């Protein structure tokens, strides 16, 4: 995959290449992460789940994906 025209973000301390104008929901799908199983923090701000489809990831964003862990 060519990285021309791509931008970088950091997700859980790992560099990732994404297309400009990528939404959070598209990025999660690319990672194989179900949106209802994570909280997402972008640059220190928790993104509301109802904004995942419209939230466009900015160049250089720092994401933290916080997964739910079940047990009993």
CHARMM internal coordinates of N, CA and C (Angstrom, degrees):
IC EDIT
DIST 1 N 1 CA 1.4559
DIST 1 CA 1 C 1.5210
ANGL 1 N 1 CA 1 C 108.97
DIST 1 C 2 N 1.3109
ANGL 1 CA 1 C 2 N 116.74
DIHE 1 N 1 CA 1 C 2 N 130.23
DIST 2 N 2 CA 1.4549
ANGL 1 C 2 N 2 CA 121.58
DIHE 1 CA 1 C 2 N 2 CA 178.90
DIST 2 CA 2 C 1.5271
ANGL 2 N 2 CA 2 C 109.63
DIHE 1 C 2 N 2 CA 2 C -75.48
DIST 2 C 3 N 1.3407
ANGL 2 CA 2 C 3 N 115.44
DIHE 2 N 2 CA 2 C 3 N 141.07
DIST 3 N 3 CA 1.4613
ANGL 2 C 3 N 3 CA 118.76
DIHE 2 CA 2 C 3 N 3 CA 179.15
DIST 3 CA 3 C 1.5239
ANGL 3 N 3 CA 3 C 111.41
DIHE 2 C 3 N 3 CA 3 C -95.43
DIST 3 C 4 N 1.3545
ANGL 3 CA 3 C 4 N 115.99
DIHE 3 N 3 CA 3 C 4 N 3.45
DIST 4 N 4 CA 1.4570
ANGL 3 C 4 N 4 CA 119.51
DIHE 3 CA 3 C 4 N 4 CA 178.41
DIST 4 CA 4 C 1.5236
ANGL 4 N 4 CA 4 C 109.45
DIHE 3 C 4 N 4 CA 4 C -64.16
DIST 4 C 5 N 1.3128
ANGL 4 CA 4 C 5 N 116.58
DIHE 4 N 4 CA 4 C 5 N 131.47
DIST 5 N 5 CA 1.4506
ANGL 4 C 5 N 5 CA 121.41
DIHE 4 CA 4 C 5 N 5 CA -179.57
DIST 5 CA 5 C 1.5160
ANGL 5 N 5 CA 5 C 114.05
DIHE 4 C 5 N 5 CA 5 C 81.24
DIST 5 C 6 N 1.3216
ANGL 5 CA 5 C 6 N 116.94
DIHE 5 N 5 CA 5 C 6 N 2.90
DIST 6 N 6 CA 1.4594
ANGL 5 C 6 N 6 CA 120.94
DIHE 5 CA 5 C 6 N 6 CA -179.67
DIST 6 CA 6 C 1.5238
ANGL 6 N 6 CA 6 C 109.13
DIHE 5 C 6 N 6 CA 6 C -92.98
DIST 6 C 7 N 1.3290
ANGL 6 CA 6 C 7 N 115.91
DIHE 6 N 6 CA 6 C 7 N 163.41
DIST 7 N 7 CA 1.4617
ANGL 6 C 7 N 7 CA 120.55
DIHE 6 CA 6 C 7 N 7 CA 174.55
DIST 7 CA 7 C 1.5121
ANGL 7 N 7 CA 7 C 108.73
DIHE 6 C 7 N 7 CA 7 C -127.57
DIST 7 C 8 N 1.3231
ANGL 7 CA 7 C 8 N 115.20
DIHE 7 N 7 CA 7 C 8 N 160.23
DIST 8 N 8 CA 1.4637
ANGL 7 C 8 N 8 CA 120.62
DIHE 7 CA 7 C 8 N 8 CA -177.71
DIST 8 CA 8 C 1.5171
ANGL 8 N 8 CA 8 C 111.61
DIHE 7 C 8 N 8 CA 8 C -103.87
DIST 8 C 9 N 1.3242
ANGL 8 CA 8 C 9 N 113.90
DIHE 8 N 8 CA 8 C 9 N 142.50
DIST 9 N 9 CA 1.4599
ANGL 8 C 9 N 9 CA 121.85
DIHE 8 CA 8 C 9 N 9 CA 168.74
DIST 9 CA 9 C 1.5308
ANGL 9 N 9 CA 9 C 106.60
DIHE 8 C 9 N 9 CA 9 C -133.96
DIST 9 C 10 N 1.3075
ANGL 9 CA 9 C 10 N 116.10
DIHE 9 N 9 CA 9 C 10 N 169.95
DIST 10 N 10 CA 1.4567
ANGL 9 C 10 N 10 CA 122.17
DIHE 9 CA 9 C 10 N 10 CA 174.69
DIST 10 CA 10 C 1.5249
ANGL 10 N 10 CA 10 C 107.36
DIHE 9 C 10 N 10 CA 10 C -115.86
DIST 10 C 11 N 1.3295
ANGL 10 CA 10 C 11 N 116.05
DIHE 10 N 10 CA 10 C 11 N 127.43
DIST 11 N 11 CA 1.4582
ANGL 10 C 11 N 11 CA 120.72
DIHE 10 CA 10 C 11 N 11 CA 179.07
DIST 11 CA 11 C 1.5219
ANGL 11 N 11 CA 11 C 108.03
DIHE 10 C 11 N 11 CA 11 C -126.85
DIST 11 C 12 N 1.3283
ANGL 11 CA 11 C 12 N 115.48
DIHE 11 N 11 CA 11 C 12 N 116.53
DIST 12 N 12 CA 1.4708
ANGL 11 C 12 N 12 CA 121.14
DIHE 11 CA 11 C 12 N 12 CA -177.23
DIST 12 CA 12 C 1.5270
ANGL 12 N 12 CA 12 C 110.73
DIHE 11 C 12 N 12 CA 12 C 48.62
DIST 12 C 13 N 1.3351
ANGL 12 CA 12 C 13 N 114.82
DIHE 12 N 12 CA 12 C 13 N 48.64
DIST 13 N 13 CA 1.4700
ANGL 12 C 13 N 13 CA 123.97
DIHE 12 CA 12 C 13 N 13 CA 176.83
DIST 13 CA 13 C 1.5274
ANGL 13 N 13 CA 13 C 114.78
DIHE 12 C 13 N 13 CA 13 C 67.65
DIST 13 C 14 N 1.3386
ANGL 13 CA 13 C 14 N 118.63
DIHE 13 N 13 CA 13 C 14 N 15.60
DIST 14 N 14 CA 1.4636
ANGL 13 C 14 N 14 CA 121.91
DIHE 13 CA 13 C 14 N 14 CA 175.89
DIST 14 CA 14 C 1.5237
ANGL 14 N 14 CA 14 C 109.24
DIHE 13 C 14 N 14 CA 14 C -117.88
DIST 14 C 15 N 1.3465
ANGL 14 CA 14 C 15 N 116.22
DIHE 14 N 14 CA 14 C 15 N 134.76
DIST 15 N 15 CA 1.4604
ANGL 14 C 15 N 15 CA 120.26
DIHE 14 CA 14 C 15 N 15 CA 176.29
DIST 15 CA 15 C 1.5162
ANGL 15 N 15 CA 15 C 109.45
DIHE 14 C 15 N 15 CA 15 C -70.39
DIST 15 C 16 N 1.3274
ANGL 15 CA 15 C 16 N 115.75
DIHE 15 N 15 CA 15 C 16 N 136.33
DIST 16 N 16 CA 1.4625
ANGL 15 C 16 N 16 CA 122.35
DIHE 15 CA 15 C 16 N 16 CA 177.82
DIST 16 CA 16 C 1.5215
ANGL 16 N 16 CA 16 C 108.44
DIHE 15 C 16 N 16 CA 16 C -131.45
DIST 16 C 17 N 1.3234
ANGL 16 CA 16 C 17 N 116.80
DIHE 16 N 16 CA 16 C 17 N 145.20
DIST 17 N 17 CA 1.4552
ANGL 16 C 17 N 17 CA 123.70
DIHE 16 CA 16 C 17 N 17 CA 174.51
DIST 17 CA 17 C 1.5260
ANGL 17 N 17 CA 17 C 107.82
DIHE 16 C 17 N 17 CA 17 C -101.90
DIST 17 C 18 N 1.3294
ANGL 17 CA 17 C 18 N 116.47
DIHE 17 N 17 CA 17 C 18 N 128.65
DIST 18 N 18 CA 1.4646
ANGL 17 C 18 N 18 CA 120.43
DIHE 17 CA 17 C 18 N 18 CA 178.11
DIST 18 CA 18 C 1.5214
ANGL 18 N 18 CA 18 C 109.19
DIHE 17 C 18 N 18 CA 18 C -134.26
DIST 18 C 19 N 1.3060
ANGL 18 CA 18 C 19 N 115.06
DIHE 18 N 18 CA 18 C 19 N 162.80
DIST 19 N 19 CA 1.4642
ANGL 18 C 19 N 19 CA 120.20
DIHE 18 CA 18 C 19 N 19 CA 175.70
DIST 19 CA 19 C 1.5314
ANGL 19 N 19 CA 19 C 108.82
DIHE 18 C 19 N 19 CA 19 C -75.68
DIST 19 C 20 N 1.3296
ANGL 19 CA 19 C 20 N 116.57
DIHE 19 N 19 CA 19 C 20 N 144.29
DIST 20 N 20 CA 1.4718
ANGL 19 C 20 N 20 CA 118.30
DIHE 19 CA 19 C 20 N 20 CA 173.61
DIST 20 CA 20 C 1.5370
ANGL 20 N 20 CA 20 C 108.91
DIHE 19 C 20 N 20 CA 20 C -57.59
DIST 20 C 21 N 1.2987
ANGL 20 CA 20 C 21 N 116.19
DIHE 20 N 20 CA 20 C 21 N 149.22
DIST 21 N 21 CA 1.4682
ANGL 20 C 21 N 21 CA 123.11
DIHE 20 CA 20 C 21 N 21 CA -179.69
DIST 21 CA 21 C 1.5294
ANGL 21 N 21 CA 21 C 113.44
DIHE 20 C 21 N 21 CA 21 C 69.27
DIST 21 C 22 N 1.3402
ANGL 21 CA 21 C 22 N 117.96
DIHE 21 N 21 CA 21 C 22 N 17.52
DIST 22 N 22 CA 1.4676
ANGL 21 C 22 N 22 CA 120.62
DIHE 21 CA 21 C 22 N 22 CA 175.84
DIST 22 CA 22 C 1.5215
ANGL 22 N 22 CA 22 C 109.50
DIHE 21 C 22 N 22 CA 22 C -69.46
DIST 22 C 23 N 1.3214
ANGL 22 CA 22 C 23 N 115.18
DIHE 22 N 22 CA 22 C 23 N 134.22
DIST 23 N 23 CA 1.4664
ANGL 22 C 23 N 23 CA 119.47
DIHE 22 CA 22 C 23 N 23 CA 175.34
DIST 23 CA 23 C 1.5264
ANGL 23 N 23 CA 23 C 108.87
DIHE 22 C 23 N 23 CA 23 C -86.21
DIST 23 C 24 N 1.2959
ANGL 23 CA 23 C 24 N 114.76
DIHE 23 N 23 CA 23 C 24 N 161.57
DIST 24 N 24 CA 1.4556
ANGL 23 C 24 N 24 CA 120.31
DIHE 23 CA 23 C 24 N 24 CA 178.72
DIST 24 CA 24 C 1.5246
ANGL 24 N 24 CA 24 C 110.66
DIHE 23 C 24 N 24 CA 24 C -61.92
DIST 24 C 25 N 1.3244
ANGL 24 CA 24 C 25 N 117.72
DIHE 24 N 24 CA 24 C 25 N -41.63
DIST 25 N 25 CA 1.4711
ANGL 24 C 25 N 25 CA 120.51
DIHE 24 CA 24 C 25 N 25 CA -178.99
DIST 25 CA 25 C 1.5235
ANGL 25 N 25 CA 25 C 110.65
DIHE 24 C 25 N 25 CA 25 C -63.08
DIST 25 C 26 N 1.3317
ANGL 25 CA 25 C 26 N 117.90
DIHE 25 N 25 CA 25 C 26 N -38.59
DIST 26 N 26 CA 1.4728
ANGL 25 C 26 N 26 CA 121.85
DIHE 25 CA 25 C 26 N 26 CA 178.68
DIST 26 CA 26 C 1.5328
ANGL 26 N 26 CA 26 C 110.32
DIHE 25 C 26 N 26 CA 26 C -67.09
DIST 26 C 27 N 1.3255
ANGL 26 CA 26 C 27 N 117.09
DIHE 26 N 26 CA 26 C 27 N -39.69
DIST 27 N 27 CA 1.4625
ANGL 26 C 27 N 27 CA 121.04
DIHE 26 CA 26 C 27 N 27 CA 178.89
DIST 27 CA 27 C 1.5252
ANGL 27 N 27 CA 27 C 110.40
DIHE 26 C 27 N 27 CA 27 C -65.01
DIST 27 C 28 N 1.3176
ANGL 27 CA 27 C 28 N 117.23
DIHE 27 N 27 CA 27 C 28 N -43.94
DIST 28 N 28 CA 1.4640
ANGL 27 C 28 N 28 CA 120.60
DIHE 27 CA 27 C 28 N 28 CA 178.05
DIST 28 CA 28 C 1.5271
ANGL 28 N 28 CA 28 C 110.59
DIHE 27 C 28 N 28 CA 28 C -61.09
DIST 28 C 29 N 1.3405
ANGL 28 CA 28 C 29 N 116.77
DIHE 28 N 28 CA 28 C 29 N -41.55
DIST 29 N 29 CA 1.4686
ANGL 28 C 29 N 29 CA 120.73
DIHE 28 CA 28 C 29 N 29 CA 178.97
DIST 29 CA 29 C 1.5267
ANGL 29 N 29 CA 29 C 110.26
DIHE 28 C 29 N 29 CA 29 C -62.79
DIST 29 C 30 N 1.3272
ANGL 29 CA 29 C 30 N 116.43
DIHE 29 N 29 CA 29 C 30 N -40.51
DIST 30 N 30 CA 1.4655
ANGL 29 C 30 N 30 CA 121.00
DIHE 29 CA 29 C 30 N 30 CA 178.41
DIST 30 CA 30 C 1.5311
ANGL 30 N 30 CA 30 C 111.39
DIHE 29 C 30 N 30 CA 30 C -60.88
DIST 30 C 31 N 1.3258
ANGL 30 CA 30 C 31 N 115.84
DIHE 30 N 30 CA 30 C 31 N -34.42
DIST 31 N 31 CA 1.4630
ANGL 30 C 31 N 31 CA 121.17
DIHE 30 CA 30 C 31 N 31 CA 178.59
DIST 31 CA 31 C 1.5281
ANGL 31 N 31 CA 31 C 112.69
DIHE 30 C 31 N 31 CA 31 C -82.00
DIST 31 C 32 N 1.3438
ANGL 31 CA 31 C 32 N 116.50
DIHE 31 N 31 CA 31 C 32 N -11.46
DIST 32 N 32 CA 1.4577
ANGL 31 C 32 N 32 CA 120.27
DIHE 31 CA 31 C 32 N 32 CA -176.40
DIST 32 CA 32 C 1.5197
ANGL 32 N 32 CA 32 C 112.83
DIHE 31 C 32 N 32 CA 32 C 77.31
DIST 32 C 33 N 1.3377
ANGL 32 CA 32 C 33 N 115.93
DIHE 32 N 32 CA 32 C 33 N 26.96
DIST 33 N 33 CA 1.4662
ANGL 32 C 33 N 33 CA 121.70
DIHE 32 CA 32 C 33 N 33 CA -178.08
DIST 33 CA 33 C 1.5274
ANGL 33 N 33 CA 33 C 109.27
DIHE 32 C 33 N 33 CA 33 C -102.25
DIST 33 C 34 N 1.3154
ANGL 33 CA 33 C 34 N 117.05
DIHE 33 N 33 CA 33 C 34 N 126.67
DIST 34 N 34 CA 1.4590
ANGL 33 C 34 N 34 CA 121.11
DIHE 33 CA 33 C 34 N 34 CA 176.43
DIST 34 CA 34 C 1.5263
ANGL 34 N 34 CA 34 C 108.57
DIHE 33 C 34 N 34 CA 34 C -75.47
DIST 34 C 35 N 1.3334
ANGL 34 CA 34 C 35 N 117.54
DIHE 34 N 34 CA 34 C 35 N 126.94
DIST 35 N 35 CA 1.4671
ANGL 34 C 35 N 35 CA 121.09
DIHE 34 CA 34 C 35 N 35 CA -175.62
DIST 35 CA 35 C 1.5293
ANGL 35 N 35 CA 35 C 114.69
DIHE 34 C 35 N 35 CA 35 C -58.51
DIST 35 C 36 N 1.3256
ANGL 35 CA 35 C 36 N 116.68
DIHE 35 N 35 CA 35 C 36 N -29.21
DIST 36 N 36 CA 1.4633
ANGL 35 C 36 N 36 CA 119.08
DIHE 35 CA 35 C 36 N 36 CA -178.24
DIST 36 CA 36 C 1.5247
ANGL 36 N 36 CA 36 C 113.10
DIHE 35 C 36 N 36 CA 36 C -82.36
DIST 36 C 37 N 1.3407
ANGL 36 CA 36 C 37 N 117.29
DIHE 36 N 36 CA 36 C 37 N 4.92
DIST 37 N 37 CA 1.4649
ANGL 36 C 37 N 37 CA 120.41
DIHE 36 CA 36 C 37 N 37 CA 179.29
DIST 37 CA 37 C 1.5246
ANGL 37 N 37 CA 37 C 113.07
DIHE 36 C 37 N 37 CA 37 C -110.07
DIST 37 C 38 N 1.3378
ANGL 37 CA 37 C 38 N 116.77
DIHE 37 N 37 CA 37 C 38 N 3.57
DIST 38 N 38 CA 1.4678
ANGL 37 C 38 N 38 CA 119.65
DIHE 37 CA 37 C 38 N 38 CA -177.19
DIST 38 CA 38 C 1.5247
ANGL 38 N 38 CA 38 C 111.75
DIHE 37 C 38 N 38 CA 38 C -138.84
DIST 38 C 39 N 1.3310
ANGL 38 CA 38 C 39 N 114.29
DIHE 38 N 38 CA 38 C 39 N 152.79
DIST 39 N 39 CA 1.4542
ANGL 38 C 39 N 39 CA 122.40
DIHE 38 CA 38 C 39 N 39 CA 161.22
DIST 39 CA 39 C 1.5129
ANGL 39 N 39 CA 39 C 104.87
DIHE 38 C 39 N 39 CA 39 C -99.11
DIST 39 C 40 N 1.3285
ANGL 39 CA 39 C 40 N 117.82
DIHE 39 N 39 CA 39 C 40 N 145.49
DIST 40 N 40 CA 1.4593
ANGL 39 C 40 N 40 CA 120.70
DIHE 39 CA 39 C 40 N 40 CA 177.83
DIST 40 CA 40 C 1.5188
ANGL 40 N 40 CA 40 C 108.92
DIHE 39 C 40 N 40 CA 40 C -123.11
DIST 40 C 41 N 1.3235
ANGL 40 CA 40 C 41 N 114.30
DIHE 40 N 40 CA 40 C 41 N 129.74
DIST 41 N 41 CA 1.4580
ANGL 40 C 41 N 41 CA 121.91
DIHE 40 CA 40 C 41 N 41 CA 175.09
DIST 41 CA 41 C 1.5220
ANGL 41 N 41 CA 41 C 107.30
DIHE 40 C 41 N 41 CA 41 C -112.28
DIST 41 C 42 N 1.3226
ANGL 41 CA 41 C 42 N 117.02
DIHE 41 N 41 CA 41 C 42 N 129.93
DIST 42 N 42 CA 1.4630
ANGL 41 C 42 N 42 CA 122.13
DIHE 41 CA 41 C 42 N 42 CA 177.80
DIST 42 CA 42 C 1.5199
ANGL 42 N 42 CA 42 C 108.27
DIHE 41 C 42 N 42 CA 42 C -121.25
DIST 42 C 43 N 1.3211
ANGL 42 CA 42 C 43 N 115.29
DIHE 42 N 42 CA 42 C 43 N 117.98
DIST 43 N 43 CA 1.4652
ANGL 42 C 43 N 43 CA 121.61
DIHE 42 CA 42 C 43 N 43 CA -179.37
DIST 43 CA 43 C 1.5254
ANGL 43 N 43 CA 43 C 112.25
DIHE 42 C 43 N 43 CA 43 C 50.54
DIST 43 C 44 N 1.3337
ANGL 43 CA 43 C 44 N 115.22
DIHE 43 N 43 CA 43 C 44 N 41.25
DIST 44 N 44 CA 1.4549
ANGL 43 C 44 N 44 CA 121.06
DIHE 43 CA 43 C 44 N 44 CA 174.83
DIST 44 CA 44 C 1.5158
ANGL 44 N 44 CA 44 C 115.46
DIHE 43 C 44 N 44 CA 44 C 86.97
DIST 44 C 45 N 1.3419
ANGL 44 CA 44 C 45 N 117.92
DIHE 44 N 44 CA 44 C 45 N 0.82
DIST 45 N 45 CA 1.4651
ANGL 44 C 45 N 45 CA 121.74
DIHE 44 CA 44 C 45 N 45 CA -178.81
DIST 45 CA 45 C 1.5279
ANGL 45 N 45 CA 45 C 109.05
DIHE 44 C 45 N 45 CA 45 C -116.69
DIST 45 C 46 N 1.3385
ANGL 45 CA 45 C 46 N 117.12
DIHE 45 N 45 CA 45 C 46 N 128.26
DIST 46 N 46 CA 1.4630
ANGL 45 C 46 N 46 CA 120.67
DIHE 45 CA 45 C 46 N 46 CA 177.22
DIST 46 CA 46 C 1.5305
ANGL 46 N 46 CA 46 C 108.65
DIHE 45 C 46 N 46 CA 46 C -73.53
DIST 46 C 47 N 1.3352
ANGL 46 CA 46 C 47 N 114.64
DIHE 46 N 46 CA 46 C 47 N 128.97
DIST 47 N 47 CA 1.4596
ANGL 46 C 47 N 47 CA 120.91
DIHE 46 CA 46 C 47 N 47 CA 179.24
DIST 47 CA 47 C 1.5236
ANGL 47 N 47 CA 47 C 108.38
DIHE 46 C 47 N 47 CA 47 C -89.92
DIST 47 C 48 N 1.3228
ANGL 47 CA 47 C 48 N 116.34
DIHE 47 N 47 CA 47 C 48 N 130.08
DIST 48 N 48 CA 1.4661
ANGL 47 C 48 N 48 CA 120.63
DIHE 47 CA 47 C 48 N 48 CA 179.18
DIST 48 CA 48 C 1.5203
ANGL 48 N 48 CA 48 C 109.46
DIHE 47 C 48 N 48 CA 48 C -68.30
DIST 48 C 49 N 1.3153
ANGL 48 CA 48 C 49 N 115.87
DIHE 48 N 48 CA 48 C 49 N 140.22
DIST 49 N 49 CA 1.4632
ANGL 48 C 49 N 49 CA 120.94
DIHE 48 CA 48 C 49 N 49 CA -176.94
DIST 49 CA 49 C 1.5322
ANGL 49 N 49 CA 49 C 111.77
DIHE 48 C 49 N 49 CA 49 C -57.22
DIST 49 C 50 N 1.3237
ANGL 49 CA 49 C 50 N 118.73
DIHE 49 N 49 CA 49 C 50 N -34.64
DIST 50 N 50 CA 1.4660
ANGL 49 C 50 N 50 CA 119.89
DIHE 49 CA 49 C 50 N 50 CA -179.59
DIST 50 CA 50 C 1.5343
ANGL 50 N 50 CA 50 C 112.50
DIHE 49 C 50 N 50 CA 50 C -73.48
DIST 50 C 51 N 1.3351
ANGL 50 CA 50 C 51 N 117.59
DIHE 50 N 50 CA 50 C 51 N -2.95
DIST 51 N 51 CA 1.4701
ANGL 50 C 51 N 51 CA 122.05
DIHE 50 CA 50 C 51 N 51 CA 176.76
DIST 51 CA 51 C 1.5305
ANGL 51 N 51 CA 51 C 112.40
DIHE 50 C 51 N 51 CA 51 C -103.36
DIST 51 C 52 N 1.3326
ANGL 51 CA 51 C 52 N 118.27
DIHE 51 N 51 CA 51 C 52 N -3.19
DIST 52 N 52 CA 1.4747
ANGL 51 C 52 N 52 CA 121.30
DIHE 51 CA 51 C 52 N 52 CA -176.25
DIST 52 CA 52 C 1.5318
ANGL 52 N 52 CA 52 C 112.17
DIHE 51 C 52 N 52 CA 52 C -57.58
DIST 52 C 53 N 1.3251
ANGL 52 CA 52 C 53 N 117.42
DIHE 52 N 52 CA 52 C 53 N -38.38
DIST 53 N 53 CA 1.4705
ANGL 52 C 53 N 53 CA 120.55
DIHE 52 CA 52 C 53 N 53 CA -176.99
DIST 53 CA 53 C 1.5222
ANGL 53 N 53 CA 53 C 113.13
DIHE 52 C 53 N 53 CA 53 C -72.76
DIST 53 C 54 N 1.3188
ANGL 53 CA 53 C 54 N 117.88
DIHE 53 N 53 CA 53 C 54 N -25.73
DIST 54 N 54 CA 1.4686
ANGL 53 C 54 N 54 CA 120.39
DIHE 53 CA 53 C 54 N 54 CA -176.41
DIST 54 CA 54 C 1.5255
ANGL 54 N 54 CA 54 C 113.54
DIHE 53 C 54 N 54 CA 54 C -108.52
DIST 54 C 55 N 1.3313
ANGL 54 CA 54 C 55 N 117.55
DIHE 54 N 54 CA 54 C 55 N -11.75
DIST 55 N 55 CA 1.4604
ANGL 54 C 55 N 55 CA 120.82
DIHE 54 CA 54 C 55 N 55 CA -177.73
DIST 55 CA 55 C 1.5276
ANGL 55 N 55 CA 55 C 109.46
DIHE 54 C 55 N 55 CA 55 C -74.96
DIST 55 C 56 N 1.3381
ANGL 55 CA 55 C 56 N 116.13
DIHE 55 N 55 CA 55 C 56 N 115.11
DIST 56 N 56 CA 1.4650
ANGL 55 C 56 N 56 CA 121.97
DIHE 55 CA 55 C 56 N 56 CA 179.04
DIST 56 CA 56 C 1.5254
ANGL 56 N 56 CA 56 C 108.42
DIHE 55 C 56 N 56 CA 56 C -91.98
DIST 56 C 57 N 1.3239
ANGL 56 CA 56 C 57 N 115.89
DIHE 56 N 56 CA 56 C 57 N 127.43
DIST 57 N 57 CA 1.4603
ANGL 56 C 57 N 57 CA 121.15
DIHE 56 CA 56 C 57 N 57 CA -177.92
DIST 57 CA 57 C 1.5269
ANGL 57 N 57 CA 57 C 110.39
DIHE 56 C 57 N 57 CA 57 C -72.40
DIST 57 C 58 N 1.3309
ANGL 57 CA 57 C 58 N 117.25
DIHE 57 N 57 CA 57 C 58 N 126.10
DIST 58 N 58 CA 1.4564
ANGL 57 C 58 N 58 CA 119.95
DIHE 57 CA 57 C 58 N 58 CA 179.75
DIST 58 CA 58 C 1.5353
ANGL 58 N 58 CA 58 C 111.78
DIHE 57 C 58 N 58 CA 58 C -82.29
DIST 58 C 59 N 1.3175
ANGL 58 CA 58 C 59 N 116.11
DIHE 58 N 58 CA 58 C 59 N 153.33
DIST 59 N 59 CA 1.4683
ANGL 58 C 59 N 59 CA 122.34
DIHE 58 CA 58 C 59 N 59 CA 175.16
DIST 59 CA 59 C 1.5211
ANGL 59 N 59 CA 59 C 109.05
DIHE 58 C 59 N 59 CA 59 C -52.57
DIST 59 C 60 N 1.3185
ANGL 59 CA 59 C 60 N 116.92
DIHE 59 N 59 CA 59 C 60 N 132.86
DIST 60 N 60 CA 1.4563
ANGL 59 C 60 N 60 CA 121.70
DIHE 59 CA 59 C 60 N 60 CA 176.72
DIST 60 CA 60 C 1.5180
ANGL 60 N 60 CA 60 C 115.34
DIHE 59 C 60 N 60 CA 60 C 77.10
DIST 60 C 61 N 1.3394
ANGL 60 CA 60 C 61 N 117.34
DIHE 60 N 60 CA 60 C 61 N 8.94
DIST 61 N 61 CA 1.4699
ANGL 60 C 61 N 61 CA 120.52
DIHE 60 CA 60 C 61 N 61 CA -178.76
DIST 61 CA 61 C 1.5237
ANGL 61 N 61 CA 61 C 110.37
DIHE 60 C 61 N 61 CA 61 C -58.61
DIST 61 C 62 N 1.3264
ANGL 61 CA 61 C 62 N 114.99
DIHE 61 N 61 CA 61 C 62 N 147.63
DIST 62 N 62 CA 1.4780
ANGL 61 C 62 N 62 CA 122.29
DIHE 61 CA 61 C 62 N 62 CA 173.84
DIST 62 CA 62 C 1.5193
ANGL 62 N 62 CA 62 C 107.25
DIHE 61 C 62 N 62 CA 62 C -111.83
DIST 62 C 63 N 1.3211
ANGL 62 CA 62 C 63 N 115.73
DIHE 62 N 62 CA 62 C 63 N 109.36
DIST 63 N 63 CA 1.4614
ANGL 62 C 63 N 63 CA 121.27
DIHE 62 CA 62 C 63 N 63 CA -179.63
DIST 63 CA 63 C 1.5171
ANGL 63 N 63 CA 63 C 110.70
DIHE 62 C 63 N 63 CA 63 C -102.95
DIST 63 C 64 N 1.3051
ANGL 63 CA 63 C 64 N 114.32
DIHE 63 N 63 CA 63 C 64 N 144.86
DIST 64 N 64 CA 1.4596
ANGL 63 C 64 N 64 CA 121.68
DIHE 63 CA 63 C 64 N 64 CA 169.03
DIST 64 CA 64 C 1.5221
ANGL 64 N 64 CA 64 C 106.14
DIHE 63 C 64 N 64 CA 64 C -125.42
DIST 64 C 65 N 1.3254
ANGL 64 CA 64 C 65 N 116.27
DIHE 64 N 64 CA 64 C 65 N 122.81
DIST 65 N 65 CA 1.4564
ANGL 64 C 65 N 65 CA 121.72
DIHE 64 CA 64 C 65 N 65 CA 175.33
DIST 65 CA 65 C 1.5140
ANGL 65 N 65 CA 65 C 107.44
DIHE 64 C 65 N 65 CA 65 C -99.88
DIST 65 C 66 N 1.3081
ANGL 65 CA 65 C 66 N 115.57
DIHE 65 N 65 CA 65 C 66 N 120.17
DIST 66 N 66 CA 1.4524
ANGL 65 C 66 N 66 CA 121.43
DIHE 65 CA 65 C 66 N 66 CA -178.44
DIST 66 CA 66 C 1.5225
ANGL 66 N 66 CA 66 C 107.10
DIHE 65 C 66 N 66 CA 66 C -110.03
DIST 66 C 67 N 1.3277
ANGL 66 CA 66 C 67 N 116.46
DIHE 66 N 66 CA 66 C 67 N 111.67
DIST 67 N 67 CA 1.4672
ANGL 66 C 67 N 67 CA 121.89
DIHE 66 CA 66 C 67 N 67 CA -175.40
DIST 67 CA 67 C 1.5225
ANGL 67 N 67 CA 67 C 111.38
DIHE 66 C 67 N 67 CA 67 C -88.66
DIST 67 C 68 N 1.3397
ANGL 67 CA 67 C 68 N 113.37
DIHE 67 N 67 CA 67 C 68 N 146.12
DIST 68 N 68 CA 1.4520
ANGL 67 C 68 N 68 CA 120.19
DIHE 67 CA 67 C 68 N 68 CA 172.60
DIST 68 CA 68 C 1.5167
ANGL 68 N 68 CA 68 C 108.50
DIHE 67 C 68 N 68 CA 68 C -76.19
DIST 68 C 69 N 1.2999
ANGL 68 CA 68 C 69 N 116.69
DIHE 68 N 68 CA 68 C 69 N 141.56
DIST 69 N 69 CA 1.4539
ANGL 68 C 69 N 69 CA 121.82
DIHE 68 CA 68 C 69 N 69 CA 175.64
DIST 69 CA 69 C 1.5165
ANGL 69 N 69 CA 69 C 107.13
DIHE 68 C 69 N 69 CA 69 C -124.65
DIST 69 C 70 N 1.3050
ANGL 69 CA 69 C 70 N 115.43
DIHE 69 N 69 CA 69 C 70 N 122.41
DIST 70 N 70 CA 1.4645
ANGL 69 C 70 N 70 CA 119.86
DIHE 69 CA 69 C 70 N 70 CA 179.78
DIST 70 CA 70 C 1.5177
ANGL 70 N 70 CA 70 C 111.10
DIHE 69 C 70 N 70 CA 70 C -97.50
DIST 70 C 71 N 1.2629
ANGL 70 CA 70 C 71 N 114.64
DIHE 70 N 70 CA 70 C 71 N 160.92
DIST 71 N 71 CA 1.4590
ANGL 70 C 71 N 71 CA 119.20
DIHE 70 CA 70 C 71 N 71 CA 177.82
DIST 71 CA 71 C 1.5159
ANGL 71 N 71 CA 71 C 109.77
DIHE 70 C 71 N 71 CA 71 C 177.53
DIST 71 C 72 N 1.2670
ANGL 71 CA 71 C 72 N 114.59
DIHE 71 N 71 CA 71 C 72 N 179.18
DIST 72 N 72 CA 1.4445
ANGL 71 C 72 N 72 CA 115.22
DIHE 71 CA 71 C 72 N 72 CA -178.82
DIST 72 CA 72 C 1.4700
ANGL 72 N 72 CA 72 C 114.03
DIHE 71 C 72 N 72 CA 72 C -171.53
END
COOR INIT
IC SEED 1 N 1 CA 1 C
IC BUILD
